[in-house]
């Protein structure tokens, strides 16, 4: 089964302006109730690269 990942922003919970403080890569290959964060990143670019690398990995 091919791996699939998505990225999502991490927000500062105390900030009313919803400042993005980082990005996470989530394994979408699992059922929605079993989502796993596979990595965390400071920039969206790093997260996209990590998601692409995750999807190419064979475990």
mmCIF file as Biopython writes it, N, C-alpha, C and O atoms, coordinates in Angstrom:
data_model
#
loop_
_atom_site.group_PDB
_atom_site.id
_atom_site.type_symbol
_atom_site.label_atom_id
_atom_site.label_alt_id
_atom_site.label_comp_id
_atom_site.label_asym_id
_atom_site.label_entity_id
_atom_site.label_seq_id
_atom_site.pdbx_PDB_ins_code
_atom_site.Cartn_x
_atom_site.Cartn_y
_atom_site.Cartn_z
_atom_site.occupancy
_atom_site.B_iso_or_equiv
_atom_site.auth_seq_id
_atom_site.auth_asym_id
_atom_site.pdbx_PDB_model_num
ATOM 1   N N  . UNK A ? 1  ? 0.841  -1.174 0.000  1.0 0.0 1  A 1 
ATOM 2   C CA . UNK A ? 1  ? 0.000  0.000  0.000  1.0 0.0 1  A 1 
ATOM 3   C C  . UNK A ? 1  ? 0.894  1.249  0.000  1.0 0.0 1  A 1 
ATOM 4   O O  . UNK A ? 1  ? 1.768  1.374  0.858  1.0 0.0 1  A 1 
ATOM 5   N N  . UNK A ? 2  ? 0.692  2.159  -0.934 1.0 0.0 2  A 1 
ATOM 6   C CA . UNK A ? 2  ? 1.536  3.361  -0.983 1.0 0.0 2  A 1 
ATOM 7   C C  . UNK A ? 2  ? 1.276  4.271  0.214  1.0 0.0 2  A 1 
ATOM 8   O O  . UNK A ? 2  ? 0.154  4.395  0.705  1.0 0.0 2  A 1 
ATOM 9   N N  . UNK A ? 3  ? 2.349  4.895  0.656  1.0 0.0 3  A 1 
ATOM 10  C CA . UNK A ? 3  ? 2.221  5.831  1.773  1.0 0.0 3  A 1 
ATOM 11  C C  . UNK A ? 3  ? 1.716  7.164  1.269  1.0 0.0 3  A 1 
ATOM 12  O O  . UNK A ? 3  ? 1.989  7.565  0.138  1.0 0.0 3  A 1 
ATOM 13  N N  . UNK A ? 4  ? 0.979  7.839  2.123  1.0 0.0 4  A 1 
ATOM 14  C CA . UNK A ? 4  ? 0.464  9.154  1.788  1.0 0.0 4  A 1 
ATOM 15  C C  . UNK A ? 4  ? 0.592  10.036 3.018  1.0 0.0 4  A 1 
ATOM 16  O O  . UNK A ? 4  ? 0.313  9.601  4.135  1.0 0.0 4  A 1 
ATOM 17  N N  . UNK A ? 5  ? 1.019  11.287 2.808  1.0 0.0 5  A 1 
ATOM 18  C CA . UNK A ? 5  ? 1.207  12.205 3.930  1.0 0.0 5  A 1 
ATOM 19  C C  . UNK A ? 5  ? 0.574  13.546 3.607  1.0 0.0 5  A 1 
ATOM 20  O O  . UNK A ? 5  ? 0.358  13.894 2.446  1.0 0.0 5  A 1 
ATOM 21  N N  . UNK A ? 6  ? 0.282  14.289 4.671  1.0 0.0 6  A 1 
ATOM 22  C CA . UNK A ? 6  ? -0.186 15.662 4.492  1.0 0.0 6  A 1 
ATOM 23  C C  . UNK A ? 6  ? 0.539  16.532 5.510  1.0 0.0 6  A 1 
ATOM 24  O O  . UNK A ? 6  ? 1.035  16.040 6.523  1.0 0.0 6  A 1 
ATOM 25  N N  . UNK A ? 7  ? 0.594  17.820 5.231  1.0 0.0 7  A 1 
ATOM 26  C CA . UNK A ? 7  ? 1.189  18.737 6.193  1.0 0.0 7  A 1 
ATOM 27  C C  . UNK A ? 7  ? 0.096  19.641 6.754  1.0 0.0 7  A 1 
ATOM 28  O O  . UNK A ? 7  ? -0.888 19.949 6.081  1.0 0.0 7  A 1 
ATOM 29  N N  . UNK A ? 8  ? 0.294  20.058 8.002  1.0 0.0 8  A 1 
ATOM 30  C CA . UNK A ? 8  ? -0.642 20.972 8.641  1.0 0.0 8  A 1 
ATOM 31  C C  . UNK A ? 8  ? 0.149  21.960 9.480  1.0 0.0 8  A 1 
ATOM 32  O O  . UNK A ? 8  ? 1.184  21.614 10.049 1.0 0.0 8  A 1 
ATOM 33  N N  . UNK A ? 9  ? -0.342 23.191 9.557  1.0 0.0 9  A 1 
ATOM 34  C CA . UNK A ? 9  ? 0.348  24.186 10.386 1.0 0.0 9  A 1 
ATOM 35  C C  . UNK A ? 9  ? 0.083  23.941 11.871 1.0 0.0 9  A 1 
ATOM 36  O O  . UNK A ? 9  ? -0.935 23.368 12.259 1.0 0.0 9  A 1 
ATOM 37  N N  . UNK A ? 10 ? 1.035  24.397 12.683 1.0 0.0 10 A 1 
ATOM 38  C CA . UNK A ? 10 ? 0.889  24.382 14.135 1.0 0.0 10 A 1 
ATOM 39  C C  . UNK A ? 10 ? 0.729  25.838 14.548 1.0 0.0 10 A 1 
ATOM 40  O O  . UNK A ? 10 ? 1.542  26.685 14.179 1.0 0.0 10 A 1 
ATOM 41  N N  . UNK A ? 11 ? -0.321 26.129 15.315 1.0 0.0 11 A 1 
ATOM 42  C CA . UNK A ? 11 ? -0.605 27.504 15.725 1.0 0.0 11 A 1 
ATOM 43  C C  . UNK A ? 11 ? -0.268 27.721 17.186 1.0 0.0 11 A 1 
ATOM 44  O O  . UNK A ? 11 ? -0.335 26.795 17.995 1.0 0.0 11 A 1 
ATOM 45  N N  . UNK A ? 12 ? 0.099  28.961 17.523 1.0 0.0 12 A 1 
ATOM 46  C CA . UNK A ? 12 ? 0.321  29.368 18.898 1.0 0.0 12 A 1 
ATOM 47  C C  . UNK A ? 12 ? -1.053 29.531 19.545 1.0 0.0 12 A 1 
ATOM 48  O O  . UNK A ? 12 ? -1.832 30.389 19.131 1.0 0.0 12 A 1 
ATOM 49  N N  . UNK A ? 13 ? -1.354 28.727 20.540 1.0 0.0 13 A 1 
ATOM 50  C CA . UNK A ? 13 ? -2.688 28.731 21.147 1.0 0.0 13 A 1 
ATOM 51  C C  . UNK A ? 13 ? -3.007 30.040 21.868 1.0 0.0 13 A 1 
ATOM 52  O O  . UNK A ? 13 ? -4.183 30.357 22.049 1.0 0.0 13 A 1 
ATOM 53  N N  . UNK A ? 14 ? -2.013 30.801 22.278 1.0 0.0 14 A 1 
ATOM 54  C CA . UNK A ? 14 ? -2.246 32.045 23.010 1.0 0.0 14 A 1 
ATOM 55  C C  . UNK A ? 14 ? -2.387 33.239 22.090 1.0 0.0 14 A 1 
ATOM 56  O O  . UNK A ? 14 ? -2.716 34.331 22.553 1.0 0.0 14 A 1 
ATOM 57  N N  . UNK A ? 15 ? -2.150 33.067 20.815 1.0 0.0 15 A 1 
ATOM 58  C CA . UNK A ? 15 ? -2.138 34.186 19.875 1.0 0.0 15 A 1 
ATOM 59  C C  . UNK A ? 15 ? -3.491 34.316 19.190 1.0 0.0 15 A 1 
ATOM 60  O O  . UNK A ? 15 ? -3.926 33.397 18.496 1.0 0.0 15 A 1 
ATOM 61  N N  . UNK A ? 16 ? -4.152 35.442 19.378 1.0 0.0 16 A 1 
ATOM 62  C CA . UNK A ? 16 ? -5.461 35.655 18.760 1.0 0.0 16 A 1 
ATOM 63  C C  . UNK A ? 16 ? -5.377 35.797 17.242 1.0 0.0 16 A 1 
ATOM 64  O O  . UNK A ? 16 ? -6.389 35.681 16.551 1.0 0.0 16 A 1 
ATOM 65  N N  . UNK A ? 17 ? -4.185 36.047 16.725 1.0 0.0 17 A 1 
ATOM 66  C CA . UNK A ? 17 ? -4.004 36.215 15.281 1.0 0.0 17 A 1 
ATOM 67  C C  . UNK A ? 17 ? -3.616 34.904 14.604 1.0 0.0 17 A 1 
ATOM 68  O O  . UNK A ? 17 ? -3.350 34.872 13.402 1.0 0.0 17 A 1 
ATOM 69  N N  . UNK A ? 18 ? -3.586 33.826 15.382 1.0 0.0 18 A 1 
ATOM 70  C CA . UNK A ? 18 ? -3.267 32.492 14.861 1.0 0.0 18 A 1 
ATOM 71  C C  . UNK A ? 18 ? -1.937 32.464 14.109 1.0 0.0 18 A 1 
ATOM 72  O O  . UNK A ? 18 ? -1.886 32.095 12.935 1.0 0.0 18 A 1 
ATOM 73  N N  . UNK A ? 19 ? -0.884 32.850 14.783 1.0 0.0 19 A 1 
ATOM 74  C CA . UNK A ? 19 ? 0.457  32.807 14.206 1.0 0.0 19 A 1 
ATOM 75  C C  . UNK A ? 19 ? 0.908  31.355 14.059 1.0 0.0 19 A 1 
ATOM 76  O O  . UNK A ? 19 ? 0.819  30.567 15.000 1.0 0.0 19 A 1 
ATOM 77  N N  . UNK A ? 20 ? 1.391  31.017 12.868 1.0 0.0 20 A 1 
ATOM 78  C CA . UNK A ? 20 ? 1.901  29.667 12.620 1.0 0.0 20 A 1 
ATOM 79  C C  . UNK A ? 20 ? 3.286  29.576 13.251 1.0 0.0 20 A 1 
ATOM 80  O O  . UNK A ? 20 ? 4.167  30.384 12.958 1.0 0.0 20 A 1 
ATOM 81  N N  . UNK A ? 21 ? 3.467  28.583 14.123 1.0 0.0 21 A 1 
ATOM 82  C CA . UNK A ? 21 ? 4.744  28.417 14.814 1.0 0.0 21 A 1 
ATOM 83  C C  . UNK A ? 21 ? 5.552  27.237 14.288 1.0 0.0 21 A 1 
ATOM 84  O O  . UNK A ? 21 ? 6.710  27.066 14.671 1.0 0.0 21 A 1 
ATOM 85  N N  . UNK A ? 22 ? 4.967  26.425 13.421 1.0 0.0 22 A 1 
ATOM 86  C CA . UNK A ? 22 ? 5.661  25.275 12.856 1.0 0.0 22 A 1 
ATOM 87  C C  . UNK A ? 22 ? 4.722  24.477 11.970 1.0 0.0 22 A 1 
ATOM 88  O O  . UNK A ? 22 ? 3.577  24.863 11.731 1.0 0.0 22 A 1 
ATOM 89  N N  . UNK A ? 23 ? 5.242  23.343 11.487 1.0 0.0 23 A 1 
ATOM 90  C CA . UNK A ? 23 ? 4.483  22.482 10.576 1.0 0.0 23 A 1 
ATOM 91  C C  . UNK A ? 23 ? 4.694  21.035 10.977 1.0 0.0 23 A 1 
ATOM 92  O O  . UNK A ? 23 ? 5.776  20.665 11.433 1.0 0.0 23 A 1 
ATOM 93  N N  . UNK A ? 24 ? 3.674  20.220 10.812 1.0 0.0 24 A 1 
ATOM 94  C CA . UNK A ? 24 ? 3.793  18.785 11.084 1.0 0.0 24 A 1 
ATOM 95  C C  . UNK A ? 24 ? 3.440  17.991 9.833  1.0 0.0 24 A 1 
ATOM 96  O O  . UNK A ? 24 ? 2.630  18.420 9.011  1.0 0.0 24 A 1 
ATOM 97  N N  . UNK A ? 25 ? 4.064  16.829 9.710  1.0 0.0 25 A 1 
ATOM 98  C CA . UNK A ? 25 ? 3.759  15.882 8.640  1.0 0.0 25 A 1 
ATOM 99  C C  . UNK A ? 25 ? 2.966  14.757 9.285  1.0 0.0 25 A 1 
ATOM 100 O O  . UNK A ? 25 ? 3.392  14.175 10.282 1.0 0.0 25 A 1 
ATOM 101 N N  . UNK A ? 26 ? 1.806  14.454 8.705  1.0 0.0 26 A 1 
ATOM 102 C CA . UNK A ? 26 ? 0.909  13.435 9.252  1.0 0.0 26 A 1 
ATOM 103 C C  . UNK A ? 26 ? 0.790  12.287 8.255  1.0 0.0 26 A 1 
ATOM 104 O O  . UNK A ? 26 ? 0.589  12.501 7.059  1.0 0.0 26 A 1 
ATOM 105 N N  . UNK A ? 27 ? 0.917  11.066 8.771  1.0 0.0 27 A 1 
ATOM 106 C CA . UNK A ? 27 ? 0.774  9.856  7.955  1.0 0.0 27 A 1 
ATOM 107 C C  . UNK A ? 27 ? -0.706 9.647  7.659  1.0 0.0 27 A 1 
ATOM 108 O O  . UNK A ? 27 ? -1.484 9.344  8.564  1.0 0.0 27 A 1 
ATOM 109 N N  . UNK A ? 28 ? -1.097 9.806  6.405  1.0 0.0 28 A 1 
ATOM 110 C CA . UNK A ? 28 ? -2.491 9.608  6.000  1.0 0.0 28 A 1 
ATOM 111 C C  . UNK A ? 28 ? -2.750 8.184  5.520  1.0 0.0 28 A 1 
ATOM 112 O O  . UNK A ? 28 ? -3.863 7.874  5.095  1.0 0.0 28 A 1 
ATOM 113 N N  . UNK A ? 29 ? -1.761 7.329  5.579  1.0 0.0 29 A 1 
ATOM 114 C CA . UNK A ? 29 ? -1.922 5.943  5.148  1.0 0.0 29 A 1 
ATOM 115 C C  . UNK A ? 29 ? -2.735 5.150  6.159  1.0 0.0 29 A 1 
ATOM 116 O O  . UNK A ? 29 ? -3.247 4.077  5.842  1.0 0.0 29 A 1 
ATOM 117 N N  . UNK A ? 30 ? -2.854 5.667  7.361  1.0 0.0 30 A 1 
ATOM 118 C CA . UNK A ? 30 ? -3.594 5.002  8.430  1.0 0.0 30 A 1 
ATOM 119 C C  . UNK A ? 30 ? -5.033 5.521  8.461  1.0 0.0 30 A 1 
ATOM 120 O O  . UNK A ? 30 ? -5.324 6.574  7.894  1.0 0.0 30 A 1 
ATOM 121 N N  . UNK A ? 31 ? -5.924 4.794  9.114  1.0 0.0 31 A 1 
ATOM 122 C CA . UNK A ? 31 ? -7.289 5.293  9.269  1.0 0.0 31 A 1 
ATOM 123 C C  . UNK A ? 31 ? -7.299 6.623  10.032 1.0 0.0 31 A 1 
ATOM 124 O O  . UNK A ? 31 ? -6.393 6.892  10.820 1.0 0.0 31 A 1 
ATOM 125 N N  . UNK A ? 32 ? -8.302 7.437  9.803  1.0 0.0 32 A 1 
ATOM 126 C CA . UNK A ? 32 ? -8.369 8.783  10.382 1.0 0.0 32 A 1 
ATOM 127 C C  . UNK A ? 32 ? -8.270 8.778  11.907 1.0 0.0 32 A 1 
ATOM 128 O O  . UNK A ? 32 ? -7.703 9.704  12.487 1.0 0.0 32 A 1 
ATOM 129 N N  . UNK A ? 33 ? -8.802 7.770  12.553 1.0 0.0 33 A 1 
ATOM 130 C CA . UNK A ? 33 ? -8.743 7.733  14.017 1.0 0.0 33 A 1 
ATOM 131 C C  . UNK A ? 33 ? -7.393 7.262  14.545 1.0 0.0 33 A 1 
ATOM 132 O O  . UNK A ? 33 ? -7.193 7.208  15.758 1.0 0.0 33 A 1 
ATOM 133 N N  . UNK A ? 34 ? -6.464 6.918  13.653 1.0 0.0 34 A 1 
ATOM 134 C CA . UNK A ? 34 ? -5.132 6.467  14.047 1.0 0.0 34 A 1 
ATOM 135 C C  . UNK A ? 34 ? -4.035 7.355  13.452 1.0 0.0 34 A 1 
ATOM 136 O O  . UNK A ? 34 ? -2.918 6.884  13.237 1.0 0.0 34 A 1 
ATOM 137 N N  . UNK A ? 35 ? -4.330 8.623  13.183 1.0 0.0 35 A 1 
ATOM 138 C CA . UNK A ? 35 ? -3.344 9.509  12.570 1.0 0.0 35 A 1 
ATOM 139 C C  . UNK A ? 35 ? -2.103 9.627  13.449 1.0 0.0 35 A 1 
ATOM 140 O O  . UNK A ? 35 ? -2.189 9.688  14.675 1.0 0.0 35 A 1 
ATOM 141 N N  . UNK A ? 36 ? -0.950 9.656  12.787 1.0 0.0 36 A 1 
ATOM 142 C CA . UNK A ? 36 ? 0.317  9.745  13.487 1.0 0.0 36 A 1 
ATOM 143 C C  . UNK A ? 36 ? 1.123  10.891 12.894 1.0 0.0 36 A 1 
ATOM 144 O O  . UNK A ? 36 ? 1.276  10.991 11.677 1.0 0.0 36 A 1 
ATOM 145 N N  . UNK A ? 37 ? 1.643  11.761 13.773 1.0 0.0 37 A 1 
ATOM 146 C CA . UNK A ? 37 ? 2.554  12.809 13.330 1.0 0.0 37 A 1 
ATOM 147 C C  . UNK A ? 37 ? 3.917  12.142 13.155 1.0 0.0 37 A 1 
ATOM 148 O O  . UNK A ? 37 ? 4.464  11.577 14.102 1.0 0.0 37 A 1 
ATOM 149 N N  . UNK A ? 38 ? 4.462  12.212 11.940 1.0 0.0 38 A 1 
ATOM 150 C CA . UNK A ? 38 ? 5.736  11.538 11.676 1.0 0.0 38 A 1 
ATOM 151 C C  . UNK A ? 38 ? 6.927  12.471 11.804 1.0 0.0 38 A 1 
ATOM 152 O O  . UNK A ? 38 ? 8.054  12.007 11.975 1.0 0.0 38 A 1 
ATOM 153 N N  . UNK A ? 39 ? 6.700  13.802 11.722 1.0 0.0 39 A 1 
ATOM 154 C CA . UNK A ? 39 ? 7.789  14.747 11.917 1.0 0.0 39 A 1 
ATOM 155 C C  . UNK A ? 39 ? 7.250  16.154 12.121 1.0 0.0 39 A 1 
ATOM 156 O O  . UNK A ? 39 ? 6.115  16.460 11.757 1.0 0.0 39 A 1 
ATOM 157 N N  . UNK A ? 40 ? 8.095  17.015 12.716 1.0 0.0 40 A 1 
ATOM 158 C CA . UNK A ? 40 ? 7.757  18.413 12.951 1.0 0.0 40 A 1 
ATOM 159 C C  . UNK A ? 40 ? 8.841  19.287 12.335 1.0 0.0 40 A 1 
ATOM 160 O O  . UNK A ? 40 ? 10.018 18.928 12.342 1.0 0.0 40 A 1 
ATOM 161 N N  . UNK A ? 41 ? 8.433  20.442 11.801 1.0 0.0 41 A 1 
ATOM 162 C CA . UNK A ? 41 ? 9.371  21.309 11.077 1.0 0.0 41 A 1 
ATOM 163 C C  . UNK A ? 41 ? 9.084  22.778 11.347 1.0 0.0 41 A 1 
ATOM 164 O O  . UNK A ? 41 ? 7.967  23.157 11.699 1.0 0.0 41 A 1 
ATOM 165 N N  . UNK A ? 42 ? 10.121 23.601 11.174 1.0 0.0 42 A 1 
ATOM 166 C CA . UNK A ? 42 ? 9.978  25.043 11.392 1.0 0.0 42 A 1 
ATOM 167 C C  . UNK A ? 42 ? 9.375  25.751 10.189 1.0 0.0 42 A 1 
ATOM 168 O O  . UNK A ? 42 ? 8.700  26.770 10.342 1.0 0.0 42 A 1 
ATOM 169 N N  . UNK A ? 43 ? 9.611  25.221 8.992  1.0 0.0 43 A 1 
ATOM 170 C CA . UNK A ? 43 ? 9.109  25.889 7.787  1.0 0.0 43 A 1 
ATOM 171 C C  . UNK A ? 43 ? 8.218  24.952 6.980  1.0 0.0 43 A 1 
ATOM 172 O O  . UNK A ? 43 ? 8.322  23.729 7.072  1.0 0.0 43 A 1 
ATOM 173 N N  . UNK A ? 44 ? 7.341  25.562 6.186  1.0 0.0 44 A 1 
ATOM 174 C CA . UNK A ? 44 ? 6.465  24.781 5.313  1.0 0.0 44 A 1 
ATOM 175 C C  . UNK A ? 44 ? 7.289  24.028 4.271  1.0 0.0 44 A 1 
ATOM 176 O O  . UNK A ? 44 ? 6.971  22.888 3.934  1.0 0.0 44 A 1 
ATOM 177 N N  . UNK A ? 45 ? 8.334  24.655 3.767  1.0 0.0 45 A 1 
ATOM 178 C CA . UNK A ? 45 ? 9.178  24.021 2.757  1.0 0.0 45 A 1 
ATOM 179 C C  . UNK A ? 45 ? 9.806  22.737 3.296  1.0 0.0 45 A 1 
ATOM 180 O O  . UNK A ? 45 ? 9.812  21.710 2.616  1.0 0.0 45 A 1 
ATOM 181 N N  . UNK A ? 46 ? 10.336 22.799 4.527  1.0 0.0 46 A 1 
ATOM 182 C CA . UNK A ? 46 ? 10.919 21.607 5.141  1.0 0.0 46 A 1 
ATOM 183 C C  . UNK A ? 46 ? 9.859  20.509 5.308  1.0 0.0 46 A 1 
ATOM 184 O O  . UNK A ? 46 ? 10.135 19.331 5.082  1.0 0.0 46 A 1 
ATOM 185 N N  . UNK A ? 47 ? 8.650  20.906 5.704  1.0 0.0 47 A 1 
ATOM 186 C CA . UNK A ? 47 ? 7.577  19.936 5.907  1.0 0.0 47 A 1 
ATOM 187 C C  . UNK A ? 47 ? 7.179  19.268 4.591  1.0 0.0 47 A 1 
ATOM 188 O O  . UNK A ? 47 ? 6.946  18.060 4.547  1.0 0.0 47 A 1 
ATOM 189 N N  . UNK A ? 48 ? 7.105  20.053 3.529  1.0 0.0 48 A 1 
ATOM 190 C CA . UNK A ? 48 ? 6.765  19.487 2.214  1.0 0.0 48 A 1 
ATOM 191 C C  . UNK A ? 48 ? 7.831  18.488 1.782  1.0 0.0 48 A 1 
ATOM 192 O O  . UNK A ? 48 ? 7.510  17.404 1.294  1.0 0.0 48 A 1 
ATOM 193 N N  . UNK A ? 49 ? 9.092  18.850 1.960  1.0 0.0 49 A 1 
ATOM 194 C CA . UNK A ? 49 ? 10.182 17.946 1.583  1.0 0.0 49 A 1 
ATOM 195 C C  . UNK A ? 49 ? 10.133 16.663 2.409  1.0 0.0 49 A 1 
ATOM 196 O O  . UNK A ? 49 ? 10.350 15.573 1.878  1.0 0.0 49 A 1 
ATOM 197 N N  . UNK A ? 50 ? 9.849  16.786 3.701  1.0 0.0 50 A 1 
ATOM 198 C CA . UNK A ? 50 ? 9.766  15.606 4.569  1.0 0.0 50 A 1 
ATOM 199 C C  . UNK A ? 50 ? 8.576  14.734 4.186  1.0 0.0 50 A 1 
ATOM 200 O O  . UNK A ? 50 ? 8.675  13.507 4.216  1.0 0.0 50 A 1 
ATOM 201 N N  . UNK A ? 51 ? 7.451  15.351 3.828  1.0 0.0 51 A 1 
ATOM 202 C CA . UNK A ? 51 ? 6.277  14.582 3.407  1.0 0.0 51 A 1 
ATOM 203 C C  . UNK A ? 51 ? 6.577  13.811 2.123  1.0 0.0 51 A 1 
ATOM 204 O O  . UNK A ? 51 ? 6.206  12.645 1.988  1.0 0.0 51 A 1 
ATOM 205 N N  . UNK A ? 52 ? 7.249  14.468 1.188  1.0 0.0 52 A 1 
ATOM 206 C CA . UNK A ? 52 ? 7.612  13.791 -0.060 1.0 0.0 52 A 1 
ATOM 207 C C  . UNK A ? 52 ? 8.557  12.629 0.208  1.0 0.0 52 A 1 
ATOM 208 O O  . UNK A ? 52 ? 8.403  11.557 -0.378 1.0 0.0 52 A 1 
ATOM 209 N N  . UNK A ? 53 ? 9.534  12.832 1.089  1.0 0.0 53 A 1 
ATOM 210 C CA . UNK A ? 53 ? 10.470 11.760 1.434  1.0 0.0 53 A 1 
ATOM 211 C C  . UNK A ? 53 ? 9.740  10.615 2.133  1.0 0.0 53 A 1 
ATOM 212 O O  . UNK A ? 53 ? 10.020 9.446  1.867  1.0 0.0 53 A 1 
ATOM 213 N N  . UNK A ? 54 ? 8.814  10.942 3.019  1.0 0.0 54 A 1 
ATOM 214 C CA . UNK A ? 54 ? 8.034  9.919  3.724  1.0 0.0 54 A 1 
ATOM 215 C C  . UNK A ? 54 ? 7.243  9.063  2.745  1.0 0.0 54 A 1 
ATOM 216 O O  . UNK A ? 54 ? 7.187  7.841  2.889  1.0 0.0 54 A 1 
ATOM 217 N N  . UNK A ? 55 ? 6.638  9.695  1.758  1.0 0.0 55 A 1 
ATOM 218 C CA . UNK A ? 55 ? 5.834  8.960  0.783  1.0 0.0 55 A 1 
ATOM 219 C C  . UNK A ? 55 ? 6.691  8.041  -0.086 1.0 0.0 55 A 1 
ATOM 220 O O  . UNK A ? 55 ? 6.192  7.041  -0.603 1.0 0.0 55 A 1 
ATOM 221 N N  . UNK A ? 56 ? 7.972  8.367  -0.253 1.0 0.0 56 A 1 
ATOM 222 C CA . UNK A ? 56 ? 8.863  7.548  -1.078 1.0 0.0 56 A 1 
ATOM 223 C C  . UNK A ? 56 ? 9.478  6.383  -0.299 1.0 0.0 56 A 1 
ATOM 224 O O  . UNK A ? 56 ? 9.961  5.421  -0.896 1.0 0.0 56 A 1 
ATOM 225 N N  . UNK A ? 57 ? 9.459  6.470  1.043  1.0 0.0 57 A 1 
ATOM 226 C CA . UNK A ? 57 ? 10.066 5.417  1.868  1.0 0.0 57 A 1 
ATOM 227 C C  . UNK A ? 57 ? 9.301  4.120  1.768  1.0 0.0 57 A 1 
ATOM 228 O O  . UNK A ? 57 ? 8.078  4.102  1.629  1.0 0.0 57 A 1 
ATOM 229 N N  . UNK A ? 58 ? 10.043 3.044  1.841  1.0 0.0 58 A 1 
ATOM 230 C CA . UNK A ? 58 ? 9.440  1.711  1.884  1.0 0.0 58 A 1 
ATOM 231 C C  . UNK A ? 58 ? 9.827  1.058  3.190  1.0 0.0 58 A 1 
ATOM 232 O O  . UNK A ? 58 ? 11.005 0.806  3.440  1.0 0.0 58 A 1 
ATOM 233 N N  . UNK A ? 59 ? 8.835  0.782  4.029  1.0 0.0 59 A 1 
ATOM 234 C CA . UNK A ? 59 ? 9.101  0.137  5.317  1.0 0.0 59 A 1 
ATOM 235 C C  . UNK A ? 59 ? 8.708  -1.305 5.291  1.0 0.0 59 A 1 
ATOM 236 O O  . UNK A ? 59 ? 8.862  -2.005 6.292  1.0 0.0 59 A 1 
#
